Amino acid sequence: MNDTPQHLTVFYDGTCGFCHGAVRFLLHRDPHGRLFRYAPLQGTTAADRLSMLTDLPDSVIAYLPNGTVHAEGNAALVIAAQLGGLYGVLSRLGARMPIAALNAVYRFIARNRYRWFGRRTDLCPLLPEHQQALFLP
């Protein structure tokens, strides 16, 4: 599977246990990669595609096929909306929250993620071959 323009790219902290769990959650719901591609913020894909950001946020980033970038709470909403179903409904409900409140919740979790979920040294989880192609460097 190639990285094609119709896929949303989820950039994540490759050293974060919580982020690895979130990627596994998405892989479980999109096992054949119809919706997402994944790349660590520490990788070359992030360096290339996110070079326009003067200060790369320590955050999940949703990179849309048209080049639009969403970070923090907005990224979580965009990803949930892409999943559709109940997650799409939750995304629409979350979008009604003031963005400052949404980002405050996101930042609280982000500040504590290493303490709660640990750090990962293995940046590439063991995956079936068909899912390995969903990860960009």
FIVO-107021 format. One record per residue (C-alpha): x, y, z; residue number from 1; residue in three letters. Coordinates in steps of 0.5 Angstrom, whole numbers, plus 500, padded with zeros to 3 digits. Example, Ala and Ser with C-alpha at 12.3 -4.5 7.8 and 13.67 -1.06 7.14 Angstrom:
BEGIN
<baro c1="525" c2="491" c3="516" pos="1" code="ALA"/>
<baro c1="527" c2="498" c3="514" pos="2" code="SER"/>
***
This chain:
BEGIN
<baro c1="500" c2="500" c3="500" pos="1" code="MET"/>
<baro c1="503" c2="507" c3="498" pos="2" code="ASN"/>
<baro c1="502" c2="513" c3="502" pos="3" code="ASP"/>
<baro c1="497" c2="517" c3="497" pos="4" code="THR"/>
<baro c1="493" c2="523" c3="497" pos="5" code="PRO"/>
<baro c1="487" c2="521" c3="500" pos="6" code="GLN"/>
<baro c1="489" c2="519" c3="507" pos="7" code="HIS"/>
<baro c1="490" c2="523" c3="513" pos="8" code="LEU"/>
<baro c1="496" c2="522" c3="516" pos="9" code="THR"/>
<baro c1="497" c2="522" c3="524" pos="10" code="VAL"/>
<baro c1="503" c2="524" c3="526" pos="11" code="PHE"/>
<baro c1="504" c2="522" c3="533" pos="12" code="TYR"/>
<baro c1="510" c2="522" c3="539" pos="13" code="ASP"/>
<baro c1="514" c2="515" c3="537" pos="14" code="GLY"/>
<baro c1="516" c2="515" c3="544" pos="15" code="THR"/>
<baro c1="510" c2="516" c3="548" pos="16" code="CYS"/>
<baro c1="506" c2="509" c3="551" pos="17" code="GLY"/>
<baro c1="499" c2="513" c3="550" pos="18" code="PHE"/>
<baro c1="501" c2="515" c3="543" pos="19" code="CYS"/>
<baro c1="502" c2="508" c3="541" pos="20" code="HIS"/>
<baro c1="496" c2="505" c3="544" pos="21" code="GLY"/>
<baro c1="492" c2="511" c3="540" pos="22" code="ALA"/>
<baro c1="495" c2="508" c3="534" pos="23" code="VAL"/>
<baro c1="494" c2="501" c3="536" pos="24" code="ARG"/>
<baro c1="486" c2="503" c3="537" pos="25" code="PHE"/>
<baro c1="486" c2="507" c3="530" pos="26" code="LEU"/>
<baro c1="489" c2="500" c3="527" pos="27" code="LEU"/>
<baro c1="484" c2="496" c3="530" pos="28" code="HIS"/>
<baro c1="478" c2="500" c3="527" pos="29" code="ARG"/>
<baro c1="482" c2="501" c3="520" pos="30" code="ASP"/>
<baro c1="486" c2="495" c3="519" pos="31" code="PRO"/>
<baro c1="487" c2="496" c3="512" pos="32" code="HIS"/>
<baro c1="489" c2="503" c3="512" pos="33" code="GLY"/>
<baro c1="483" c2="506" c3="508" pos="34" code="ARG"/>
<baro c1="483" c2="512" c3="512" pos="35" code="LEU"/>
<baro c1="490" c2="513" c3="515" pos="36" code="PHE"/>
<baro c1="497" c2="513" c3="515" pos="37" code="ARG"/>
<baro c1="502" c2="514" c3="521" pos="38" code="TYR"/>
<baro c1="508" c2="517" c3="522" pos="39" code="ALA"/>
<baro c1="512" c2="519" c3="528" pos="40" code="PRO"/>
<baro c1="514" c2="526" c3="530" pos="41" code="LEU"/>
<baro c1="521" c2="524" c3="530" pos="42" code="GLN"/>
<baro c1="521" c2="522" c3="523" pos="43" code="GLY"/>
<baro c1="523" c2="524" c3="516" pos="44" code="THR"/>
<baro c1="516" c2="525" c3="514" pos="45" code="THR"/>
<baro c1="514" c2="529" c3="519" pos="46" code="ALA"/>
<baro c1="520" c2="533" c3="518" pos="47" code="ALA"/>
<baro c1="518" c2="534" c3="511" pos="48" code="ASP"/>
<baro c1="511" c2="535" c3="511" pos="49" code="ARG"/>
<baro c1="511" c2="539" c3="517" pos="50" code="LEU"/>
<baro c1="517" c2="544" c3="516" pos="51" code="SER"/>
<baro c1="512" c2="550" c3="515" pos="52" code="MET"/>
<baro c1="511" c2="550" c3="522" pos="53" code="LEU"/>
<baro c1="516" c2="554" c3="526" pos="54" code="THR"/>
<baro c1="515" c2="550" c3="532" pos="55" code="ASP"/>
<baro c1="513" c2="543" c3="532" pos="56" code="LEU"/>
<baro c1="508" c2="542" c3="537" pos="57" code="PRO"/>
<baro c1="509" c2="536" c3="542" pos="58" code="ASP"/>
<baro c1="502" c2="534" c3="540" pos="59" code="SER"/>
<baro c1="498" c2="529" c3="535" pos="60" code="VAL"/>
<baro c1="498" c2="532" c3="529" pos="61" code="ILE"/>
<baro c1="492" c2="531" c3="523" pos="62" code="ALA"/>
<baro c1="495" c2="532" c3="516" pos="63" code="TYR"/>
<baro c1="489" c2="532" c3="511" pos="64" code="LEU"/>
<baro c1="490" c2="530" c3="504" pos="65" code="PRO"/>
<baro c1="490" c2="538" c3="502" pos="66" code="ASN"/>
<baro c1="496" c2="540" c3="507" pos="67" code="GLY"/>
<baro c1="491" c2="542" c3="512" pos="68" code="THR"/>
<baro c1="494" c2="541" c3="519" pos="69" code="VAL"/>
<baro c1="491" c2="540" c3="526" pos="70" code="HIS"/>
<baro c1="494" c2="539" c3="532" pos="71" code="ALA"/>
<baro c1="492" c2="538" c3="540" pos="72" code="GLU"/>
<baro c1="484" c2="538" c3="541" pos="73" code="GLY"/>
<baro c1="483" c2="539" c3="534" pos="74" code="ASN"/>
<baro c1="487" c2="534" c3="531" pos="75" code="ALA"/>
<baro c1="483" c2="529" c3="536" pos="76" code="ALA"/>
<baro c1="476" c2="531" c3="533" pos="77" code="LEU"/>
<baro c1="479" c2="531" c3="526" pos="78" code="VAL"/>
<baro c1="481" c2="524" c3="527" pos="79" code="ILE"/>
<baro c1="475" c2="522" c3="531" pos="80" code="ALA"/>
<baro c1="470" c2="525" c3="525" pos="81" code="ALA"/>
<baro c1="474" c2="521" c3="520" pos="82" code="GLN"/>
<baro c1="473" c2="514" c3="524" pos="83" code="LEU"/>
<baro c1="465" c2="516" c3="523" pos="84" code="GLY"/>
<baro c1="460" c2="512" c3="527" pos="85" code="GLY"/>
<baro c1="460" c2="514" c3="534" pos="86" code="LEU"/>
<baro c1="466" c2="517" c3="534" pos="87" code="TYR"/>
<baro c1="464" c2="522" c3="529" pos="88" code="GLY"/>
<baro c1="458" c2="523" c3="533" pos="89" code="VAL"/>
<baro c1="463" c2="524" c3="539" pos="90" code="LEU"/>
<baro c1="467" c2="529" c3="535" pos="91" code="SER"/>
<baro c1="461" c2="533" c3="533" pos="92" code="ARG"/>
<baro c1="459" c2="534" c3="540" pos="93" code="LEU"/>
<baro c1="467" c2="535" c3="542" pos="94" code="GLY"/>
<baro c1="467" c2="541" c3="537" pos="95" code="ALA"/>
<baro c1="461" c2="544" c3="541" pos="96" code="ARG"/>
<baro c1="466" c2="545" c3="546" pos="97" code="MET"/>
<baro c1="470" c2="552" c3="546" pos="98" code="PRO"/>
<baro c1="477" c2="550" c3="543" pos="99" code="ILE"/>
<baro c1="481" c2="553" c3="549" pos="100" code="ALA"/>
<baro c1="477" c2="548" c3="554" pos="101" code="ALA"/>
<baro c1="478" c2="542" c3="549" pos="102" code="LEU"/>
<baro c1="486" c2="544" c3="548" pos="103" code="ASN"/>
<baro c1="486" c2="545" c3="556" pos="104" code="ALA"/>
<baro c1="484" c2="538" c3="557" pos="105" code="VAL"/>
<baro c1="489" c2="535" c3="551" pos="106" code="TYR"/>
<baro c1="495" c2="539" c3="554" pos="107" code="ARG"/>
<baro c1="493" c2="536" c3="561" pos="108" code="PHE"/>
<baro c1="493" c2="529" c3="558" pos="109" code="ILE"/>
<baro c1="499" c2="531" c3="554" pos="110" code="ALA"/>
<baro c1="503" c2="533" c3="560" pos="111" code="ARG"/>
<baro c1="502" c2="527" c3="564" pos="112" code="ASN"/>
<baro c1="502" c2="522" c3="559" pos="113" code="ARG"/>
<baro c1="509" c2="519" c3="560" pos="114" code="TYR"/>
<baro c1="508" c2="519" c3="567" pos="115" code="ARG"/>
<baro c1="501" c2="515" c3="566" pos="116" code="TRP"/>
<baro c1="503" c2="511" c3="560" pos="117" code="PHE"/>
<baro c1="511" c2="511" c3="560" pos="118" code="GLY"/>
<baro c1="516" c2="512" c3="554" pos="119" code="ARG"/>
<baro c1="517" c2="507" c3="549" pos="120" code="ARG"/>
<baro c1="524" c2="505" c3="546" pos="121" code="THR"/>
<baro c1="521" c2="501" c3="540" pos="122" code="ASP"/>
<baro c1="519" c2="506" c3="535" pos="123" code="LEU"/>
<baro c1="516" c2="500" c3="531" pos="124" code="CYS"/>
<baro c1="511" c2="496" c3="534" pos="125" code="PRO"/>
<baro c1="510" c2="489" c3="531" pos="126" code="LEU"/>
<baro c1="505" c2="489" c3="526" pos="127" code="LEU"/>
<baro c1="502" c2="484" c3="520" pos="128" code="PRO"/>
<baro c1="506" c2="485" c3="514" pos="129" code="GLU"/>
<baro c1="500" c2="489" c3="511" pos="130" code="HIS"/>
<baro c1="499" c2="494" c3="516" pos="131" code="GLN"/>
<baro c1="507" c2="495" c3="516" pos="132" code="GLN"/>
<baro c1="506" c2="499" c3="510" pos="133" code="ALA"/>
<baro c1="501" c2="504" c3="513" pos="134" code="LEU"/>
<baro c1="507" c2="507" c3="517" pos="135" code="PHE"/>
<baro c1="511" c2="512" c3="514" pos="136" code="LEU"/>
<baro c1="519" c2="514" c3="516" pos="137" code="PRO"/>
***
